[in-house]
Amino acid sequence: MSQLVRNVARMQLEPPIMNGAGTCKDMDDFDLVMASTAGAVVVGSATINGGTGNAGNVFDWDERRSLNSLGLPNPGLVAYGNILVDMARKGRLSNKPVIFSIAGTDPDDYRKLAQLAVMANVSCVEVNLGCPNKYLTSGKLARIACYDPCLVESILREVRSVLDEKGGSSISLTVKVSYFPDRVLMDEVASVISGSTYWVGAVVAINTLANALAFTPSGRHRLVPQFRGYSGLGGRAVKEIGLGQVQLWRDMLVDQIRIIGVGGISTGRDVQEYFWAGADAVQVTSELLKDGRLGVAPLERITSELVDIMDGHLQA
């Protein structure tokens, strides 16, 4: 698999295919992904207080698309403090990077979660600025942080200061973002991320598309009726959008910042197309959850298909 070794954000990924945030929450999930062909393990996204996420029917998958309103279920800061050290240690022993994805509601949340990442000595912190299904304790929907350049800058400043001050400067930093329909706003955010003082190693694009809606045959909201059925759209329906976003980020960011593509990846050909668009690695999400629980067999199949494609190309 030597042709599938990529260096992304100071991490050697072999192969450059991994799970996405939202698929791996606890030690059982972690061990499953660690034993798979994934080139890295993404844990989280983690929040300060954790929780079980949204109640009721929160995920729906078919071959056309996925819908989710999971609400960031995760153990929370305190519980991760007890298990993240072991996760990072297992990653080092297996020579497989461990990426800790964090999602706060303000810069201070991100600072506290980054401190945990430094304490555990993970390989990388993924700053998730694009979750569309995060609610505040007041019950109000939280803002999608990546759409506010000033907020992006404040969050990155806090996280970078922790990595520098707490001895975690060897920990890589990546940023996960949502779909940007506005190229002008996207370019403004790209300018913030490209700022040399933050040393962002990669942009992860894209998160699920917010505010999708689906009905059952009887006319009921298919997911989370308590939230009027609104959910994030993923799976094959967003692949072409994801490809376009990756190419735009590649055009807008400085060369040293790499791109990790996410969205609609279910085959080796999908991965190749993301590489063509400018991605250096990919994350797989919906395909791993399609049976209602985490399954890592698709990672092996996708990697095998990509190897066959690469070998065919090399022979030609």
URCOR-V297776 format. One record per residue. N is the residue number from 0. SS is DSSP state (H for helix, E for strand, L for the rest). NEAR is the number of other ideal C-beta (glycine too) atoms within 10 Angstrom. D_FIRST is the distance of its C-alpha to the first C-alpha in Angstrom with 2 decimals. Layout:
n | ss | near | d_first
N | SS | NEAR | D_FIRST
N | SS | NEAR | D_FIRST
This chain:
n | ss | near | d_first
0 | L | 13 | 0.00
1 | H | 5 | 3.82
2 | H | 12 | 5.46
3 | H | 17 | 5.43
4 | E | 12 | 7.35
5 | E | 18 | 10.98
6 | E | 14 | 14.20
7 | E | 24 | 16.66
8 | L | 28 | 20.10
9 | L | 16 | 19.35
10 | E | 23 | 16.54
11 | E | 15 | 12.99
12 | E | 22 | 10.97
13 | E | 18 | 7.41
14 | L | 24 | 7.21
15 | L | 27 | 10.50
16 | E | 26 | 12.02
17 | E | 28 | 14.84
18 | E | 28 | 18.26
19 | L | 26 | 21.25
20 | L | 28 | 24.52
21 | L | 31 | 26.93
22 | L | 25 | 24.68
23 | E | 29 | 24.62
24 | L | 22 | 28.09
25 | L | 16 | 28.79
26 | H | 17 | 27.46
27 | H | 9 | 26.92
28 | H | 18 | 24.75
29 | H | 22 | 22.92
30 | H | 14 | 22.22
31 | H | 19 | 20.95
32 | H | 23 | 18.38
33 | H | 20 | 17.53
34 | L | 12 | 16.76
35 | L | 21 | 14.50
36 | L | 18 | 10.84
37 | L | 25 | 12.32
38 | L | 24 | 11.20
39 | E | 27 | 14.97
40 | E | 29 | 18.20
41 | E | 28 | 21.01
42 | E | 31 | 24.42
43 | E | 25 | 27.56
44 | E | 27 | 29.13
45 | E | 27 | 31.80
46 | L | 24 | 35.45
47 | L | 20 | 38.38
48 | L | 11 | 40.29
49 | L | 17 | 37.62
50 | E | 14 | 38.98
51 | L | 9 | 38.33
52 | L | 17 | 37.90
53 | L | 21 | 39.91
54 | L | 9 | 41.82
55 | L | 11 | 41.85
56 | L | 17 | 39.49
57 | L | 18 | 36.81
58 | E | 20 | 33.81
59 | E | 18 | 33.71
60 | E | 17 | 30.87
61 | L | 11 | 30.83
62 | L | 9 | 28.57
63 | L | 8 | 30.29
64 | L | 18 | 30.12
65 | E | 25 | 30.27
66 | E | 26 | 33.21
67 | E | 26 | 33.44
68 | L | 24 | 36.08
69 | L | 23 | 34.67
70 | L | 19 | 36.47
71 | L | 23 | 33.90
72 | L | 17 | 34.48
73 | E | 28 | 33.38
74 | L | 19 | 34.92
75 | L | 15 | 36.21
76 | H | 19 | 36.55
77 | H | 11 | 38.39
78 | H | 13 | 36.23
79 | H | 25 | 32.97
80 | H | 14 | 34.71
81 | H | 10 | 34.73
82 | H | 15 | 31.12
83 | H | 25 | 28.99
84 | H | 15 | 29.37
85 | H | 12 | 27.89
86 | H | 21 | 24.98
87 | H | 22 | 24.22
88 | H | 13 | 24.70
89 | H | 16 | 22.29
90 | H | 22 | 19.67
91 | H | 13 | 20.32
92 | H | 9 | 20.27
93 | L | 12 | 16.81
94 | L | 8 | 15.58
95 | L | 22 | 15.06
96 | E | 24 | 17.28
97 | E | 27 | 20.29
98 | E | 28 | 21.82
99 | E | 28 | 25.50
100 | E | 27 | 26.82
101 | E | 30 | 30.58
102 | L | 26 | 33.25
103 | L | 25 | 36.84
104 | L | 17 | 40.03
105 | L | 16 | 41.11
106 | H | 18 | 39.93
107 | H | 13 | 41.36
108 | H | 19 | 39.18
109 | H | 26 | 36.04
110 | H | 17 | 37.44
111 | H | 15 | 37.98
112 | H | 28 | 34.55
113 | H | 26 | 32.99
114 | H | 18 | 35.12
115 | H | 21 | 33.61
116 | H | 31 | 30.07
117 | H | 20 | 31.25
118 | H | 15 | 32.98
119 | H | 22 | 29.89
120 | L | 17 | 27.71
121 | L | 25 | 24.86
122 | L | 22 | 22.06
123 | E | 22 | 23.21
124 | E | 29 | 26.16
125 | E | 29 | 25.76
126 | E | 31 | 29.29
127 | E | 29 | 29.82
128 | L | 27 | 32.55
129 | L | 27 | 32.22
130 | L | 25 | 33.13
131 | L | 21 | 35.73
132 | L | 25 | 36.96
133 | L | 20 | 38.18
134 | E | 17 | 41.86
135 | L | 11 | 44.18
136 | L | 7 | 46.44
137 | L | 7 | 49.23
138 | L | 6 | 47.52
139 | L | 8 | 46.94
140 | E | 15 | 43.61
141 | L | 17 | 41.83
142 | L | 13 | 41.14
143 | L | 19 | 37.67
144 | H | 25 | 37.34
145 | H | 29 | 35.11
146 | H | 17 | 38.04
147 | L | 17 | 40.23
148 | H | 16 | 39.26
149 | H | 9 | 41.76
150 | H | 18 | 40.38
151 | H | 23 | 36.79
152 | H | 18 | 38.07
153 | H | 17 | 39.99
154 | H | 27 | 37.08
155 | H | 23 | 34.71
156 | H | 17 | 37.54
157 | H | 21 | 38.00
158 | H | 27 | 34.36
159 | H | 20 | 33.91
160 | H | 13 | 37.12
161 | H | 22 | 35.95
162 | H | 22 | 32.66
163 | H | 13 | 34.75
164 | H | 11 | 37.78
165 | L | 14 | 36.27
166 | L | 12 | 33.94
167 | L | 21 | 30.82
168 | L | 13 | 30.11
169 | L | 10 | 26.73
170 | L | 25 | 25.82
171 | E | 22 | 24.14
172 | E | 23 | 25.99
173 | E | 25 | 24.88
174 | E | 28 | 27.28
175 | E | 27 | 27.06
176 | E | 26 | 29.47
177 | L | 22 | 31.11
178 | L | 22 | 31.71
179 | L | 23 | 34.11
180 | L | 10 | 36.48
181 | L | 10 | 38.41
182 | H | 12 | 36.70
183 | H | 7 | 39.41
184 | H | 14 | 38.81
185 | H | 21 | 35.04
186 | H | 15 | 35.63
187 | H | 16 | 37.93
188 | H | 24 | 35.36
189 | H | 21 | 32.70
190 | H | 14 | 35.25
191 | H | 21 | 35.62
192 | H | 25 | 31.91
193 | L | 16 | 31.56
194 | L | 15 | 34.35
195 | L | 8 | 33.39
196 | L | 10 | 35.14
197 | L | 21 | 32.73
198 | L | 17 | 29.44
199 | L | 24 | 27.42
200 | L | 21 | 23.71
201 | E | 27 | 22.73
202 | E | 29 | 24.52
203 | E | 30 | 23.35
204 | E | 33 | 24.83
205 | L | 26 | 26.36
206 | L | 29 | 28.23
207 | L | 27 | 30.06
208 | E | 20 | 33.00
209 | E | 17 | 36.23
210 | E | 13 | 39.35
211 | E | 22 | 38.15
212 | L | 13 | 40.65
213 | L | 13 | 40.73
214 | E | 11 | 43.52
215 | L | 12 | 43.97
216 | L | 6 | 46.00
217 | L | 5 | 49.07
218 | L | 6 | 48.66
219 | L | 10 | 47.53
220 | E | 18 | 44.82
221 | L | 16 | 41.59
222 | L | 26 | 40.37
223 | L | 21 | 42.29
224 | H | 11 | 45.82
225 | H | 11 | 47.02
226 | H | 17 | 45.12
227 | L | 10 | 46.36
228 | L | 20 | 43.04
229 | L | 17 | 41.10
230 | E | 29 | 37.35
231 | E | 24 | 34.04
232 | E | 22 | 32.45
233 | E | 29 | 28.70
234 | H | 25 | 26.39
235 | H | 19 | 26.20
236 | H | 18 | 29.55
237 | H | 24 | 28.27
238 | H | 18 | 25.11
239 | H | 12 | 26.99
240 | H | 17 | 28.76
241 | H | 26 | 25.59
242 | H | 22 | 24.22
243 | H | 15 | 27.56
244 | H | 25 | 27.67
245 | H | 27 | 24.29
246 | H | 18 | 25.52
247 | H | 19 | 28.84
248 | H | 28 | 27.43
249 | H | 19 | 25.40
250 | H | 12 | 28.72
251 | H | 19 | 30.75
252 | L | 20 | 28.83
253 | L | 12 | 28.64
254 | L | 7 | 25.53
255 | L | 12 | 24.31
256 | L | 23 | 24.14
257 | E | 25 | 20.83
258 | E | 25 | 20.75
259 | E | 31 | 19.14
260 | E | 31 | 19.95
261 | E | 29 | 21.49
262 | L | 31 | 23.51
263 | L | 26 | 23.27
264 | L | 27 | 19.56
265 | L | 20 | 19.25
266 | L | 17 | 16.87
267 | H | 19 | 13.69
268 | H | 13 | 16.31
269 | H | 23 | 17.89
270 | H | 26 | 14.91
271 | H | 16 | 14.82
272 | H | 20 | 18.56
273 | H | 28 | 18.38
274 | H | 19 | 16.22
275 | H | 11 | 18.95
276 | H | 19 | 21.56
277 | L | 17 | 20.36
278 | L | 30 | 18.23
279 | L | 20 | 15.50
280 | E | 27 | 14.40
281 | E | 29 | 15.96
282 | E | 29 | 17.82
283 | E | 25 | 18.75
284 | L | 22 | 22.31
285 | H | 28 | 24.65
286 | H | 25 | 22.24
287 | H | 26 | 21.89
288 | H | 23 | 25.69
289 | L | 17 | 26.88
290 | L | 9 | 28.30
291 | L | 9 | 30.34
292 | L | 11 | 28.24
293 | L | 17 | 24.75
294 | L | 15 | 22.22
295 | L | 20 | 18.47
296 | H | 12 | 17.59
297 | H | 20 | 17.06
298 | H | 21 | 14.11
299 | H | 13 | 12.26
300 | H | 15 | 13.70
301 | H | 23 | 13.00
302 | H | 23 | 9.27
303 | H | 14 | 9.36
304 | H | 17 | 11.74
305 | H | 24 | 9.90
306 | H | 15 | 6.99
307 | H | 11 | 10.21
308 | H | 15 | 11.89
309 | H | 18 | 9.64
310 | H | 11 | 9.64
311 | H | 9 | 13.33
312 | H | 10 | 14.01
313 | H | 8 | 12.71
314 | H | 6 | 14.80
315 | L | 5 | 17.67
